[in-house]
Amino acid sequence: MTKAADSQTLVSLYRKMALIRNYEETMVNIYWEGKTPVFDIAAGTVPGEMHLAAGQEPVAVGVCAHLRDEDTVTAPHRAHHFAIAKGVDLKKMSAEIFGKETGLGHGKGGHMHLFDTAKKFGCSGIIGAGMPIACGAALAAKKMGKDWVAVSFFGEGTANQGSFHESLNLAAVWKLPAVFVCEDNSYAISVPKSKSTSVANNADRAASYGIPGIEVQQNDVMAVYEAAGEAIARARRGEGPTLLEIKTDRYLGHFQGDPELYRDKNEVGHLREHDPIQLLGKHLTDNAILSAGDLAQINQEVANEVSEAIEFARQSPYPKPEDALKHVFV
Amino acid sequence: MSQVMTERLLTTSKAISEAIAQEMELDPSVFVMGEDVGVYGGIFGSTTGLFERFGGERVMDTPISETAFIGAATGAALEGMRPIVELMFVDFFGVCMDQIYNHMAKNIYMSGGNLKIPVVLTTAMGGGYSDAAQHSQCLYGLFAHLPGIKIVVPSNAYDAKGLMISAIRDDNPVMYFMHKGIMGLGWMTPLPEAMSHVPEESYSIPFGQAAIKQIGNHVTIVTLGIMVHRAMAAAAELAKEGIQAEVIDLRTLVPLDTDTIVNSVKKTHRLLIVDEDYLSFGMSGEICARVVENALDYLDAPVKRLAVPDVPIPYSRPMEQFVLPNADKIAQAARDLARM
């Protein structure tokens, strides 16, 4: 049965979500350094595309709270929240995003391609590509006789990609310890789910593969925590994969610089009225788990942590240009 | 006391499956997956007998779902397993190229060398038996063009075993191309020359070392895969005419043994490149460029290339035979070169 988070867990969920929110909002400002008044994607402190996840914290945090270092996570292009939730080193991750030598991939990957072997985290800029790789991680765990699980995160737009269907089938037929987590933020870049997807709930598609499909309708970390807990426990018990679909909200554009012509100007304002971090903060204070002062302290601590990571990235050296020639092979 | 040496003659498919079996015995992290690799033993025989010996947990039939299972090979390799995964025909790469190229081949680089991806991706290639445009290509040039994958193309059973053992032990992704015509399959035109004496004991052949199959002074013929045998047949004809061809079997394209090619050209001053892949933007052009870069002054004649003339492989036999290199065409091209 599903199990609700205890008080201590709730506090740690709050802290992680606050850390992610602070990171993403900080990244907005950093991204625009050097890109005004004229936007040039190649210019500034952080060049290239930037996909941020403010508003989507519950999915990452509620699921990853059940994971250990030896569990594998694959994530898509919008990956910061998953990386942070999985415990990826914030300094090395930031340095990678800044293109620095001290980054996770010594500057070769960037924000869409973060790999942390210690935390068994990887992401990809290709939609749906992490799902087969998670199948392989789950297969390896099974072969090695470990109770490790593999979790693949992806967006609702991915559910129309072949790799989604192939991976669900493979995981089901081989009964792999995998959990597939669909993060429904309503938009595949600009295209709403209703225009792209033949079913209202992707979790219904689990039936095609004979596996459980669970819908979480609220962008609420406590609901995510409960649903994910059972799915992950089921995988650990060797009972096979689960498909979760979790409704969430994307506060920012698909990428920074997205004019967001596809949604009402007031939409995000309405979404923010039900902000998942504020909701959990209220729950914590209403139930006297934390005081307002405690929350403020946590918010200050995570802000400091982000500042330190960003400062580390800023101070780190760039790789030598000719280092581009290294690491094609090991 | 004298020891009686018994030399076993093996087909290439048996040599490959023996290499895999020996590595599976040594290393529990090695396993095989792919379409029909289990009870069937691989459509081209590369997993013959493995299912019976190791069982379905280590020799896994997959759904027809290349994106899922080739991606899963990468995922399993990242966890420390050493999967051997089969893409039945290389022509099928179109349904799974993202997993091969954007992930298997690039993740080591994008991780700054922090990941190991010891996947061996076996795949069958080659035409000559009227299987038409979607089941007859070689395409090793396409994959060799893309950084991040080692490219192995054996021509015979002995090399096939040693190169497979090296491939399995490599921490990088390796594509291992098996020309259908060299495998020793009962349903293909026989090619006895591809069978070799294969020692039972394990041995490895390092990548990036071409084999000089025949020494000669008049013309260098560089090739690989089944075309090595076509070139050797041509060389035998040429020898009757007093033309001594040096035949080089590249064995691997990535890494490429440029030195052996260049040193041979410095000696013969004439170069013919024979390639069952497409002519333009491929292996033959690359080898030509390397020779021009390293030994232009040694060339006494323009470099010649014999390859598929930039058309999809046609079905009908007269047309198919027209586009594929063969011993007669090789002999003629070498003869023309030698007379220049």
Interface residues (C-beta under 8 A of the other chain):
Chain A: T72 T74 G103 L104 G105 H106 G107 K108 G109 H113 F115 T117 G122 S124 I126 A129 M131 P132 I133 A134 C135 G136 A137 A138 L139 A140 A141 K143 M144 A150 G162 S163 E166 S167 N169 L170 V173 K326 H327 V328 F329 V330
Chain B: F31 E57 T62 P63 S65 T67 A68 F69 I70 G71 A72 A73 T74 G75 A76 A77 L78 E79 G80 M81 P83 D98 Q99 N102 H103 N107 I108 Y109 M110 S111 G112 G113 N114 L115 K116 P147 G148 K150 D171 N172
